[in-house]
Amino acid sequence: MLTRLSIRDFAVVSRTDLEFGPGMTVISGETGAGKSLLVDALGFLSGMRADSAMVRHGAERAELHAEFALAGSPPAVQWLREQEFDDGDACVLRRTLRADGGSRAWINGRPATLSQLSELAGLLVEIHGQHEHQALLSRQSQLALLDAHGGHTPLLDAVRDAARRWTALLEERDALSRRGDVSERIEWLDHQLAELDRENLSAESLADLEADHRRQAHAASLISGCDDALACIGGDAAPALPAQLQRLRAGLDRLQEHEPRLGEVDDMLDAAAIQLDEASALLERIRADLDVDPARFEALEGRIARLHELSRKHRVPPGSLAEHRDALATERDTLHTAGTRLRVLDQEIAAAMDAWREAASALTRSRQKAAKALAKATSNLVSELGMGGGSFEIAFETTPANRPDPLGAERVEFLVSANAGQPARPLRKVASGGELSRISLAIEVAALGHDPVPTMVFDEVDSGIGGAVAEIVGQKLRSLGERCQVLCVTHLPQVSAQGHAHYRVSKAATTGVTQSAVQRLDPAQRKEELARMLGGVEVSDEARAAAQRLLQNAG
């Protein structure tokens, strides 16, 4: 719902700030005062093409600012979230237009493209009366309105889900089919895997290989080092370390009675002797395992060379060869089952098509039922709104059946005849702005406010009507205002009296420059404005009395 509109230096408006509430707000004023400028301002904020002539004469730029409450507009909330413009429960649109023609736009303070501004504004406000701003002229919007009127969300979801599944299965099938004859690929994979499988590529095996290779590469120095160590521990060339430790302990033992702490030293030497015995035993085992074996070393060298060759060939580090082998095996298995999968996919695609046809048929039946009800209600309202003999129809056009359509098996077009005996024509080809506005009003009222757009703006709805028809138009607008926010530019007192709020646009020359001003009317001012609309320049007591009756009848 539109809550605030600020206008700066736009057309003949210097500065105005307007606040709007729920229900029906009417905007009146003398001919030429600029009543439709508010509609133009909203249109400009909705992405209308920039025209530097709309910048007030003498100003550098025009600036428009609109605030919307989002409580009644879930589609707008979702759009803001998806586009990362969301900022709480409110939405602010801002657009500037420089005198040189440059234009910029913002959504919630963030720069936006005109395309983004137009998309979002289309979810927030709908302007009736001007072809270029009329959402109902779009066949897509017409279908959306019919579906909203019929409550088709569950049926539409089923159709969309079936269409998405069919598309996903078809894409999978196409991807498999594009591989063509895979026998050569399978043969190549078999050869690569056989080559890789000849080697043990586990991490443990590679670690053992590296350790064995280092041991064989340094076998001679390892044998020499072990022999030297064993000779030092228990050899004949020098006093053996165990014997030296034993003599040392015996000497210290004689002295312990004079220094008790030497007992601790003896314990340490005893432990050292035990460790020395264990070290000697381990050295002997290691020495026994060591042997200079040129043949084994050559075999280890050969295996390492083969691993490095495989690594270069497959362009992966040696440690990643096992992972690469597993990936090739997975691909081979997939290719082996591709033929079977293709046959299964054909069956699944056919089943998905059947599911879509069933869901689309249910949606079509519901749409046809809803179309009849909407057409009947709208035709009745068209006659009430001063187009006697007029009619409204909804034509169905079947979409191509070669692939499931997420929107169903048909499109619709709203057809109208403004007068009896005239053939029905597409709504988008209705020439008269007044007729178009009244027909759009009839559609909106007949749809009982199911249109998801929360703010409806009507311009020229009272063109060419008066009297009882004008009063009916006002009543229908007020009725629509019970379900959504309605803004109506009008010159008829019968329509103005039905509003929940009333603004008056006036024009005056200030310092030789014509400017328009917008004023919200209190009850007394509103009565005087209706009297002016009824009586002309000279407002009589009879006009004031008539204005009072209109206000009282409106309730």
Summary of the structure (lengths in Angstrom):
residues: 555
radius of gyration: 44.7
end to end distance: 23.3
largest distance: 142.8
contacts: 1727
relative contact order: 0.14
helix: 57%
strand: 18%
